[in-house]
């Protein structure tokens, strides 16, 4: 029930519209309740009216039917439209608000979360589970009340006609209550299990679609078909288990629904034979049984729907409760001006408490405007070290200071505003070239975009694209080469113009021509900025003011290229091996 209470936070702004929709709905559902009364009057007072002539009977019949047609054909349709529109409008607005908050939440979760969670499952919660909760608004907050009110009005009318017959009509109500209570908790559990199984299928599918070049390139189609069948079969078994329990619910409910009218028909016929009631009353009561048990059946159906909605709520709020690894402290201040001096003081870092430290007691000073290169064997901690500067992760112990202040004392967004990133795997969005460059500075002019592209040696190839700067690059920039993607990423940073620059193996996966073009633009980009470079090819960082050799999370050497070559230590060995390879 905690999920329902929390859901009401999103419902609260729309209370008056929900109440208005219910009131309109009461009118809409009350009008059909007049039909059994209409039947009773026509049968008992018009057709069997002993004091009326045939002409008088026809006059009354035409008058009554005329009023009924106006009520049902003229009055009821606009009422139905208004009710449906506002019900869907409120539901859609609530879902909009939830997804809006979820996206804000997504942007605050750390890279640690995304490293441990499949993208498909995240999408499943934001799309599928949120959509499932809409039925709570439409059904739980509107239709359930309308059905209850319809039942109350129907019973009130029936009581005014015949008390004993009404009691027989509602004799099986307690069985409905017991059925709902008995089946509810089990259905909620099964719904959650099924939703998780569906999320697993979606996560698996998302990964395989992204990795389709590997699947096809290694001829893994048969293997992957079997892997997908495992996930699909798991979802099928959970879905069938849910379906089986759901079917039991409907079997019990429909049995009660079918038995109730039989009791009424038998008892009403008995009273007609004894002369206690008229035939019109009997017909009206049988008609009211449908008006009574249809909303009751909907209520039971609603319990299943609401069970699914609440199970989805549980998953949505479970996601919302995911803790942030990186948060601003209450006293955090905005970082507006940066000199660019960085200091790592006894920095130790672990990805989780039960893992070995990736960085161990790292102490390093980087002066303003310096270019510092981090080199070493794979797994030495180079990329991890530079990822601590924009606080993608926080240090396990020690501190990183910017201009003498611990970076944890700055607001995260203001810190990242001062940092430009160029990564080995250039991440582009499936929009235009212009859109991707603008990520560096939303709102920049076309002249600024072109200037940044020229500085990144990207303008010429962009102009050769089918639509120039308006060319769509495809998902993750699939329509561009590795060098082209990288140059757009560099243009993005030129446009941002940050005082601190991080280059994480920005040229390691490129051909020689692309590397030379990009190295040229990176040299220009690094000018007068504090720059941290993670490099695999040592020939690209010989110009650095300082080279730091990392091995198993520890600093082994630091100095200029010339100093380290003279020392003939770890750097000399790495550089010599690469020269021999060439």
C-alpha distance (Angstrom), angle and dihedral (degrees) to the residues before:
residue distance angle dihedral
X1 . . .
X2 3.82 . .
X3 3.81 89.5 .
X4 3.81 90.9 55.0
X5 3.83 91.4 51.4
X6 3.78 90.2 50.6
X7 3.79 91.7 46.6
X8 3.79 89.3 57.8
X9 3.81 88.5 66.9
X10 3.82 86.6 70.6
X11 3.82 92.4 41.1
X12 3.82 96.3 51.3
X13 3.85 97.9 80.1
X14 3.81 89.7 58.1
X15 3.83 100.7 45.7
X16 3.79 96.1 115.6
X17 3.79 92.8 50.4
X18 3.82 89.7 49.6
X19 3.82 91.3 50.6
X20 3.83 90.3 47.2
X21 3.83 89.7 50.4
X22 3.82 90.9 50.5
X23 3.82 92.0 49.5
X24 3.81 91.1 49.8
X25 3.81 88.2 46.4
X26 3.81 91.8 53.5
X27 3.81 89.0 58.3
X28 3.80 90.7 46.1
X29 3.83 93.8 50.8
X30 3.81 95.3 39.9
X31 3.80 94.6 59.2
X32 3.86 94.6 66.1
X33 3.84 88.7 50.6
X34 3.82 86.9 70.5
X35 3.83 92.2 66.7
X36 3.85 96.9 78.4
X37 3.84 89.5 48.0
X38 3.79 87.9 49.3
X39 3.81 89.7 52.2
X40 3.80 92.1 48.6
X41 3.81 92.7 50.3
X42 3.83 95.0 45.8
X43 3.84 93.1 47.9
X44 3.82 99.7 40.5
X45 3.81 103.4 29.6
X46 3.80 104.8 25.8
X47 3.82 110.6 28.1
X48 3.83 94.5 30.6
X49 3.82 94.5 32.2
X50 3.81 101.5 131.3
X51 3.84 95.5 -168.8
X52 3.82 95.2 52.6
X53 3.79 127.5 88.1
X54 3.81 118.9 -132.8
X55 3.80 90.7 -104.9
X56 3.82 91.6 52.3
X57 3.80 89.5 48.5
X58 3.83 90.4 52.2
X59 3.82 92.1 46.6
X60 3.82 91.5 52.5
X61 3.81 91.8 44.3
X62 3.84 92.9 52.5
X63 3.82 91.5 45.9
X64 3.81 93.6 50.1
X65 3.81 93.3 44.5
X66 3.82 91.0 47.8
X67 3.82 91.3 54.1
X68 3.83 90.3 45.0
X69 3.82 92.1 51.8
X70 3.83 91.8 50.5
X71 3.80 89.8 49.0
X72 3.80 96.0 47.8
X73 3.81 101.7 32.6
X74 3.83 102.8 34.2
X75 3.84 108.0 23.7
X76 3.81 103.4 33.2
X77 3.90 101.9 51.5
X78 3.84 97.0 62.3
X79 3.82 89.5 44.3
X80 3.82 89.4 52.3
X81 3.83 90.8 47.9
X82 3.81 93.6 50.8
X83 3.81 92.1 47.3
X84 3.81 94.3 48.7
X85 3.81 93.6 44.2
X86 3.80 96.1 50.0
X87 3.81 93.2 42.2
X88 3.81 91.3 54.7
X89 3.82 92.5 39.5
X90 3.81 92.7 55.3
X91 3.81 92.1 44.9
X92 3.81 92.4 49.7
X93 3.81 93.0 46.7
X94 3.81 92.0 51.6
X95 3.81 90.7 49.7
X96 3.80 89.3 48.7
X97 3.82 90.6 53.9
X98 3.81 92.8 47.6
X99 3.81 93.8 49.0
X100 3.80 89.9 45.8
X101 3.81 90.4 55.5
X102 3.81 91.5 43.7
X103 3.81 91.9 54.4
X104 3.81 90.0 49.7
X105 3.80 87.1 50.0
X106 3.83 91.3 48.6
X107 3.79 91.1 55.6
X108 3.80 91.8 53.3
X109 3.79 96.4 50.8
X110 3.79 113.5 102.0
X111 3.78 128.5 -116.6
X112 3.80 86.5 -106.5
X113 3.82 88.6 68.0
X114 3.81 92.9 48.6
X115 3.80 91.0 47.1
X116 3.82 89.6 58.2
X117 3.83 100.7 36.8
X118 3.77 128.7 68.5
X119 3.79 116.1 -123.0
X120 3.81 92.1 -132.6
X121 3.80 92.1 59.1
X122 3.81 91.9 50.5
X123 3.82 89.8 51.0
X124 3.81 90.7 47.4
X125 3.80 91.5 56.8
X126 3.79 95.1 45.1
X127 3.83 94.8 45.2
X128 3.83 111.9 22.0
X129 3.79 101.5 31.4
X130 3.80 95.0 42.6
X131 3.82 89.7 49.1
X132 3.81 90.4 51.9
X133 3.82 90.5 57.0
X134 3.82 90.2 62.3
X135 3.80 88.9 79.7
X136 3.81 88.3 63.0
X137 3.81 89.0 62.1
X138 3.81 97.5 41.4
X139 3.80 96.3 37.4
X140 3.79 106.6 23.1
X141 3.80 100.2 39.7
X142 3.80 99.6 33.0
X143 3.81 119.0 12.8
X144 3.81 95.7 42.2
X145 3.81 91.1 55.3
X146 3.78 92.0 44.8
X147 3.81 90.9 50.8
X148 3.81 91.3 48.2
X149 3.81 91.6 49.0
X150 3.82 90.1 46.8
X151 3.82 89.9 53.1
X152 3.82 91.9 48.2
X153 3.82 92.9 49.2
X154 3.82 91.2 46.0
X155 3.83 91.8 50.3
X156 3.83 90.8 47.2
X157 3.83 91.0 53.0
X158 3.83 91.4 45.6
X159 3.81 91.8 49.5
X160 3.80 89.4 53.8
X161 3.82 88.3 54.4
X162 3.84 101.4 42.9
X163 3.82 128.5 -15.1
X164 3.82 99.6 -161.2
X165 3.82 93.1 47.5
X166 3.81 89.6 49.7
X167 3.82 91.1 52.9
X168 3.82 89.7 52.8
X169 3.84 88.9 48.9
X170 3.81 93.6 56.8
X171 3.79 96.6 36.7
X172 3.82 93.1 108.9
X173 3.83 96.3 47.2
X174 3.85 94.0 102.4
X175 3.81 89.6 58.8
X176 3.80 88.9 58.2
X177 3.79 91.2 53.6
X178 3.79 91.9 49.3
X179 3.83 91.9 48.7
X180 3.80 93.3 52.5
X181 3.80 93.0 48.1
X182 3.80 93.3 46.1
X183 3.80 97.6 49.0
X184 3.84 100.0 35.2
X185 3.81 103.2 78.7
X186 3.80 95.2 44.4
X187 3.80 92.3 48.3
X188 3.81 91.4 51.0
X189 3.82 91.6 54.7
X190 3.81 93.0 45.7
X191 3.81 91.0 48.5
X192 3.80 91.8 54.3
X193 3.80 91.0 49.0
X194 3.80 91.4 49.1
X195 3.82 92.1 48.2
X196 3.80 90.8 52.0
X197 3.81 90.9 49.4
X198 3.82 89.4 51.5
X199 3.82 90.2 49.2
X200 3.82 88.6 52.6
X201 3.82 90.6 53.2
X202 3.79 90.5 48.7
X203 3.81 92.5 48.0
X204 3.81 92.0 48.5
X205 3.81 91.5 47.0
X206 3.81 92.9 48.7
X207 3.81 91.7 53.7
X208 3.81 93.2 46.8
X209 3.80 93.8 48.6
X210 3.81 89.3 52.3
X211 3.80 90.5 46.8
X212 3.82 96.8 45.6
X213 3.84 93.7 117.8
X214 3.84 88.8 59.0
X215 3.82 92.9 45.7
X216 3.79 92.5 50.8
X217 3.80 94.6 37.1
X218 3.82 92.3 55.0
X219 3.84 93.6 37.7
X220 3.82 90.7 -120.2
X221 3.80 96.3 147.2
X222 3.82 95.4 115.8
X223 3.80 93.0 44.5
X224 3.82 92.2 48.3
X225 3.81 90.9 46.5
X226 3.81 88.2 58.3
X227 3.82 91.3 46.3
X228 3.79 91.3 50.8
X229 3.81 90.9 46.6
X230 3.83 88.9 57.8
X231 3.82 91.2 55.5
X232 3.79 92.9 40.6
X233 3.80 92.3 48.1
X234 3.80 90.4 50.4
X235 3.80 90.3 54.0
X236 3.82 90.8 45.5
X237 3.81 92.7 53.7
X238 3.83 91.6 48.6
X239 3.82 91.2 45.7
X240 3.82 92.2 49.6
X241 3.80 91.9 48.4
X242 3.81 88.8 51.8
X243 3.81 90.2 45.9
X244 3.81 92.0 50.6
X245 3.81 92.3 53.9
X246 3.80 90.6 43.9
X247 3.82 90.2 51.6
X248 3.82 90.3 52.6
X249 3.79 88.9 54.0
X250 3.80 93.3 52.3
X251 3.81 92.8 43.6
X252 3.81 91.2 57.1
X253 3.80 94.2 41.4
X254 3.80 95.7 48.1
X255 3.80 91.1 48.3
X256 3.80 89.4 56.4
X257 3.81 90.3 45.3
X258 3.80 92.3 52.4
X259 3.82 94.7 45.1
X260 3.81 96.3 51.4
X261 3.86 97.8 64.7
X262 3.81 90.3 47.5
X263 3.82 89.7 59.4
X264 3.81 90.5 49.5
X265 3.83 94.4 46.7
X266 3.80 91.3 50.0
X267 3.81 96.2 46.2
X268 3.83 94.7 41.1
X269 3.81 91.6 50.3
X270 3.81 89.1 50.2
X271 3.84 90.4 53.3
X272 3.84 92.3 47.0
X273 3.81 90.5 52.1
X274 3.81 89.9 50.8
X275 3.80 89.7 47.3
X276 3.83 94.8 -119.3
X277 3.82 93.9 124.7
X278 3.80 136.1 19.3
X279 3.81 126.1 -112.1
X280 3.82 90.9 -110.5
X281 3.81 90.4 58.7
X282 3.79 90.7 50.0
X283 3.83 91.7 50.4
X284 3.82 90.4 46.9
X285 3.82 91.6 51.4
X286 3.80 92.5 49.6
X287 3.82 88.5 49.4
X288 3.81 89.4 49.4
X289 3.80 90.0 54.0
X290 3.79 88.1 68.1
X291 3.81 90.7 45.7
X292 3.81 88.9 48.6
X293 3.79 102.1 42.9
X294 3.82 98.3 36.7
X295 3.83 92.2 66.5
X296 3.79 88.6 39.9
X297 3.80 90.2 53.9
X298 3.79 88.7 47.6
X299 3.80 88.8 52.5
X300 3.79 90.6 56.1
X301 3.80 90.3 45.5
X302 3.79 86.4 48.7
X303 3.79 90.7 55.8
X304 3.82 88.4 59.8
X305 3.80 91.9 46.0
X306 3.79 91.7 46.4
X307 3.80 90.3 48.7
X308 3.79 89.0 57.0
X309 3.81 90.9 45.3
X310 3.82 93.3 50.6
X311 3.82 91.3 47.0
X312 3.81 88.1 53.3
X313 3.81 89.7 47.5
X314 3.80 88.8 54.6
X315 3.81 89.7 54.9
X316 3.82 93.5 45.2
X317 3.80 93.5 51.0
X318 3.79 91.4 42.2
X319 3.80 85.2 59.0
X320 3.82 93.1 45.0
X321 3.83 88.6 52.2
X322 3.80 91.4 58.8
X323 3.80 103.7 125.4
X324 3.78 122.9 -119.9
X325 3.80 114.9 -120.7
X326 3.79 91.6 -163.7
X327 3.80 116.9 47.4
X328 3.77 136.9 156.9
X329 3.79 114.5 -109.6
X330 3.83 115.5 -125.2
X331 3.82 89.0 -106.9
X332 3.82 95.6 45.8
X333 3.80 113.9 136.0
X334 3.78 132.6 -153.8
X335 3.79 117.7 -98.9
X336 3.79 105.8 -135.1
X337 3.80 105.2 154.0
X338 3.80 125.4 38.8
X339 3.78 128.5 -169.0
X340 3.79 91.6 -178.2
X341 3.81 106.5 -125.7
X342 3.82 112.4 143.9
X343 3.79 127.3 -168.0
X344 3.80 127.3 -174.1
X345 3.80 108.1 -160.6
X346 3.81 116.9 -167.2
X347 3.80 91.6 -39.4
X348 3.79 116.8 -171.9
X349 3.80 121.6 175.6
X350 3.82 136.5 -173.5
X351 3.81 125.0 178.5
X352 3.81 88.0 -141.5
X353 3.77 135.5 2.0
X354 3.79 94.3 -107.7
X355 3.83 94.8 50.9
X356 3.80 130.8 86.3
X357 3.80 116.1 -95.4
X358 3.81 112.4 -92.1
X359 3.82 91.5 -163.0
X360 3.79 122.5 33.3
X361 3.81 124.2 -160.8
X362 3.82 95.1 -38.6
X363 3.81 114.1 -175.2
X364 3.80 118.4 -179.6
X365 3.82 138.8 148.6
X366 3.80 123.1 -148.8
X367 3.78 116.8 -170.5
X368 3.77 126.6 -143.0
X369 3.82 112.4 -76.4
X370 3.80 93.8 7.6
X371 3.78 123.5 138.2
X372 3.80 109.5 -140.5
X373 3.80 121.1 -174.3
X374 3.81 124.2 -155.8
X375 3.78 114.9 -153.1
X376 3.79 138.0 167.8
X377 3.77 143.1 104.3
X378 3.83 120.0 -41.3
X379 3.79 112.1 -81.3
X380 3.79 92.9 29.0
X381 3.82 93.5 121.2
X382 3.82 101.1 -103.5
X383 3.83 98.4 130.5
X384 3.79 90.9 39.5
X385 3.80 91.1 54.8
X386 3.82 95.3 52.9
X387 3.84 91.5 43.0
X388 3.81 87.9 63.6
X389 3.82 91.8 63.2
X390 3.86 95.9 69.9
X391 3.82 87.7 36.6
X392 3.77 97.5 -113.6
X393 3.80 78.9 147.9
X394 3.79 130.8 10.9
X395 3.78 123.3 -125.9
X396 3.81 117.0 -98.8
X397 3.80 89.8 -140.8
X398 3.79 136.8 -8.6
X399 3.80 122.4 34.7
X400 3.78 145.5 -99.0
X401 3.79 114.7 -138.8
X402 3.78 128.8 -161.3
X403 3.79 113.7 -161.2
X404 3.80 88.4 -15.4
X405 3.83 96.2 -51.9
X406 3.82 124.8 106.8
X407 3.82 106.2 -110.3
X408 3.83 88.7 -133.1
X409 3.81 87.4 70.0
X410 3.80 90.7 63.7
X411 3.79 126.0 78.0
X412 3.78 107.0 -99.5
X413 3.79 96.5 -127.9
X414 3.79 93.6 48.6
X415 3.83 89.6 50.0
X416 3.80 92.4 51.2
X417 3.81 90.2 46.8
X418 3.81 86.8 68.0
X419 3.81 95.6 50.9
X420 3.80 130.3 77.9
X421 3.81 120.9 -158.0
X422 3.78 131.2 -157.4
X423 3.80 111.2 177.4
X424 3.80 133.5 -170.5
X425 3.81 90.6 -115.3
X426 3.79 103.8 51.7
X427 3.79 108.7 -145.9
X428 3.78 112.4 -148.2
X429 3.79 127.4 173.5
X430 3.81 121.7 -125.6
X431 3.79 92.5 -105.1
X432 3.79 134.4 89.0
X433 3.79 127.1 -48.9
X434 3.79 87.9 -113.9
X435 3.82 91.9 53.6
X436 3.81 91.6 51.8
X437 3.80 93.8 50.0
X438 3.82 90.2 46.5
X439 3.82 88.8 61.0
X440 3.80 84.5 81.7
X441 3.79 92.6 59.1
X442 3.82 116.8 2.2
X443 3.78 110.2 -148.5
X444 3.82 96.0 29.1
X445 3.82 117.6 146.4
X446 3.81 124.2 -106.5
X447 3.81 88.5 -110.4
X448 3.81 91.1 56.5
X449 3.82 91.1 48.1
X450 3.81 92.5 51.5
X451 3.81 91.7 46.0
X452 3.82 90.6 52.1
X453 3.82 91.2 47.6
X454 3.81 91.3 50.8
X455 3.80 91.1 50.1
X456 3.84 88.3 52.2
X457 3.85 92.2 49.3
X458 3.80 87.8 -116.9
X459 3.82 104.1 110.8
X460 3.82 96.3 83.2
X461 3.80 97.1 52.8
X462 3.83 91.2 41.4
X463 3.81 90.5 57.0
X464 3.81 89.3 53.1
X465 3.82 91.9 57.1
X466 3.85 116.3 102.4
X467 3.81 94.5 -102.8
X468 3.78 100.3 16.8
X469 3.79 112.8 -139.5
X470 3.83 90.2 -2.2
X471 3.83 93.1 60.0
X472 3.82 113.3 123.4
X473 3.81 109.8 -125.0
X474 3.84 97.8 -157.5
X475 3.79 127.3 -127.8
X476 3.82 110.0 -26.5
X477 3.84 87.8 -7.7
X478 3.81 93.8 -66.7
X479 3.83 92.4 160.6
X480 3.82 92.3 60.8
X481 3.79 132.1 70.4
X482 3.81 121.0 -111.8
X483 3.80 91.6 -102.9
X484 3.81 92.9 48.7
X485 3.79 92.0 50.1
X486 3.78 90.7 49.3
X487 3.80 93.1 50.8
X488 3.80 90.8 52.0
X489 3.83 88.4 50.9
X490 3.81 89.3 51.7
X491 3.82 91.3 47.5
X492 3.79 87.1 54.0
X493 3.81 90.2 56.7
X494 3.82 92.5 44.9
X495 3.80 87.4 55.4
X496 3.81 91.7 49.2
X497 3.82 90.9 48.8
X498 3.84 96.6 -161.8
X499 3.82 124.6 -175.9
X500 3.84 91.9 -132.2
X501 3.80 123.2 53.1
X502 3.82 129.7 -167.0
X503 3.81 118.8 -166.9
X504 3.81 111.4 -174.8
X505 3.82 108.2 -169.0
X506 3.79 88.4 -45.8
X507 3.84 94.7 170.1
X508 3.80 104.1 28.0
X509 3.82 97.1 102.1
X510 3.81 98.3 43.9
X511 3.79 136.0 99.3
X512 3.82 119.0 -108.7
X513 3.82 96.4 -99.4
X514 3.80 93.3 49.5
X515 3.80 90.6 44.1
X516 3.80 92.4 54.6
X517 3.81 92.4 48.8
X518 3.79 92.2 47.2
X519 3.81 93.9 43.1
X520 3.79 88.3 54.5
X521 3.82 92.0 52.4
X522 3.83 92.4 43.2
X523 3.81 90.8 53.7
X524 3.80 88.9 53.3
X525 3.82 91.0 44.6
X526 3.82 92.7 51.4
X527 3.79 93.9 53.5
X528 3.82 112.2 119.7
X529 3.82 92.1 -4.1
X530 3.77 132.1 107.6
X531 3.79 100.1 -110.6
X532 3.79 130.7 -169.3
X533 3.80 113.6 -166.4
X534 3.79 126.3 -168.8
X535 3.78 105.4 -161.2
X536 3.76 136.4 -175.6
X537 3.81 96.8 177.0
X538 3.80 103.9 61.6
X539 3.80 93.2 -163.4
X540 3.83 88.1 71.7
X541 3.81 95.1 59.8
X542 3.82 104.1 42.4
X543 3.83 87.9 109.1
X544 3.83 93.4 58.2
X545 3.81 118.4 122.6
X546 3.79 88.8 -132.3
X547 3.79 134.1 13.2
X548 3.81 119.1 -157.8
X549 3.80 120.0 -162.6
X550 3.82 113.5 -151.3
X551 3.77 122.8 -166.4
X552 3.82 122.6 176.6
X553 3.80 90.9 -19.0
X554 3.80 96.9 -50.2
X555 3.80 132.5 103.5
X556 3.80 108.4 -114.1
X557 3.80 99.9 172.2
X558 3.78 141.2 -1.2
X559 3.80 133.7 -175.4
X560 3.80 142.1 89.7
X561 3.80 122.1 -49.3
X562 3.82 91.4 -101.7
X563 3.81 93.5 47.4
X564 3.79 93.8 49.7
X565 3.81 93.5 45.7
X566 3.81 89.9 53.3
X567 3.81 89.9 49.4
X568 3.82 90.2 57.3
X569 3.80 93.3 -151.4
X570 3.82 133.3 125.7
X571 3.83 94.4 -42.2
X572 3.82 92.1 49.5
X573 3.80 89.9 52.6
X574 3.83 93.2 49.0
X575 3.80 93.0 46.7
X576 3.81 93.2 46.2
X577 3.82 92.0 50.7
X578 3.82 91.5 51.6
X579 3.81 91.6 48.2
X580 3.81 89.9 51.0
X581 3.81 89.9 49.6
X582 3.77 89.4 55.5
